[in-house]
């Protein structure tokens, strides 16, 4: 099965395998699945990292954490809306749990919380321990 290349520079449709967004340089293309995977892996790793941290000291280097959050938000902002629609609910759950883990440590008005909330577009879980959703691959 061959891969369909999309030639139009600002194409954001998922009908093709490769998408070049307006943020990429001419000639630079990354498979849309790779973009989604990199975003999701970073968001999921972030959720796991902040889970059940008791204080800011456990979070470690706040500058590195800030950079991580900035990269998650930037990656999200670089994805086409058509792709985001397909995983937004999962994103809300993953990053929602991260927010629920960070809020007792940093406070609800902390810059990190505000940045993460900027890419949540719906409801979040009731608890950072809310992992009860049945996975798509489970029978």
C-alpha positions as CSV (number, residue, x, y, z in Angstrom):
1,X,0.0,0.0,0.0
2,X,1.6,3.3,-1.1
3,X,1.5,6.5,0.8
4,X,-0.4,9.4,-0.6
5,X,1.6,12.7,-0.6
6,X,-0.3,15.9,-0.2
7,X,1.3,18.7,-2.2
8,X,-0.7,21.7,-1.1
9,X,1.4,23.5,1.4
10,X,-1.3,24.4,3.9
11,X,-3.3,21.2,3.5
12,X,-4.7,20.1,6.8
13,X,-7.0,17.3,5.8
14,X,-6.5,13.8,7.2
15,X,-7.5,12.3,3.8
16,X,-3.8,12.0,3.0
17,X,-1.0,10.4,5.1
18,X,1.3,13.3,5.1
19,X,0.4,16.8,6.1
20,X,2.5,19.9,6.0
21,X,1.1,22.6,8.3
22,X,1.9,26.3,7.9
23,X,4.3,25.9,10.8
24,X,6.7,23.6,8.9
25,X,9.3,24.7,6.4
26,X,8.9,24.0,2.8
27,X,10.0,20.4,2.0
28,X,9.7,19.4,5.7
29,X,6.9,16.9,6.2
30,X,6.1,14.5,9.1
31,X,3.5,11.8,8.9
32,X,0.3,12.9,10.7
33,X,0.3,9.7,12.8
34,X,3.8,10.6,14.0
35,X,2.7,14.0,15.0
36,X,-0.3,12.7,16.9
37,X,1.9,10.0,18.6
38,X,4.5,12.4,19.7
39,X,1.9,14.7,21.2
40,X,0.1,11.9,22.9
41,X,3.3,10.3,24.2
42,X,4.4,13.6,25.7
43,X,1.0,14.3,27.3
44,X,0.8,10.8,28.7
45,X,4.3,10.8,30.1
46,X,3.6,14.2,31.6
47,X,0.5,12.8,33.3
48,X,2.4,9.9,34.7
49,X,5.3,12.2,35.9
50,X,3.0,14.5,37.9
51,X,0.7,11.8,39.2
52,X,0.5,11.8,43.1
53,X,3.3,14.3,43.6
54,X,3.0,15.7,47.1
55,X,4.9,18.9,46.8
56,X,6.8,21.1,44.4
57,X,10.1,19.6,45.4
58,X,8.9,16.2,44.1
59,X,8.2,17.9,40.7
60,X,11.9,18.7,40.5
61,X,13.2,21.3,38.0
62,X,10.4,23.7,37.4
63,X,12.1,25.2,34.4
64,X,12.2,21.8,32.7
65,X,8.6,21.2,33.7
66,X,7.6,24.5,32.2
67,X,9.4,23.6,29.0
68,X,7.6,20.3,28.9
69,X,4.2,22.0,29.3
70,X,5.1,24.6,26.6
71,X,6.1,21.8,24.2
72,X,2.8,19.9,24.8
73,X,0.8,23.1,24.2
74,X,2.8,23.9,21.1
75,X,2.5,20.4,19.6
76,X,-1.3,20.6,20.2
77,X,-1.4,24.0,18.5
78,X,0.4,22.6,15.5
79,X,-2.0,19.8,14.9
80,X,-4.8,20.2,12.4
81,X,-8.3,20.8,13.9
82,X,-9.5,17.7,12.0
83,X,-7.1,15.5,13.9
84,X,-7.7,17.1,17.2
85,X,-11.4,16.5,16.9
86,X,-10.6,12.7,16.8
87,X,-8.8,12.6,20.1
88,X,-9.9,15.7,22.1
89,X,-12.0,13.7,24.6
90,X,-8.9,11.5,25.4
91,X,-6.7,14.6,25.7
92,X,-9.2,16.1,28.1
93,X,-9.1,13.0,30.3
94,X,-5.3,12.6,30.2
95,X,-4.4,16.3,30.8
96,X,-7.4,16.7,33.1
97,X,-5.9,14.0,35.4
98,X,-2.6,15.8,35.3
99,X,-4.3,19.1,36.3
100,X,-6.0,17.3,39.2
101,X,-2.6,16.0,40.3
102,X,-0.9,19.4,40.0
103,X,-3.6,21.7,41.5
104,X,-3.1,20.6,45.2
105,X,0.7,21.1,44.8
106,X,0.8,24.4,42.8
107,X,-2.7,25.9,43.2
108,X,-5.5,26.3,40.7
109,X,-4.2,29.7,39.4
110,X,-0.6,28.6,38.7
111,X,0.7,29.4,35.2
112,X,1.3,25.6,34.5
113,X,-2.4,24.8,35.2
114,X,-3.6,27.7,33.1
115,X,-1.4,26.6,30.1
116,X,-2.6,23.0,30.3
117,X,-6.3,24.1,30.6
118,X,-5.9,26.1,27.4
119,X,-6.0,22.9,25.4
120,X,-8.7,21.2,27.3
121,X,-12.0,21.7,25.5
122,X,-14.5,19.8,27.6
123,X,-15.0,18.0,30.9
124,X,-12.2,16.4,32.8
125,X,-12.3,13.4,35.2
126,X,-13.4,13.8,38.8
127,X,-10.1,12.5,40.2
128,X,-6.5,11.9,39.1
129,X,-7.2,8.3,39.8
130,X,-10.1,8.1,37.3
131,X,-8.9,5.5,34.8
132,X,-12.1,3.6,34.5
133,X,-12.8,4.2,30.8
134,X,-12.8,1.0,28.9
135,X,-10.2,1.0,26.2
136,X,-11.1,0.7,22.5
137,X,-9.2,-2.6,22.2
138,X,-10.8,-4.3,25.2
139,X,-13.6,-6.7,24.7
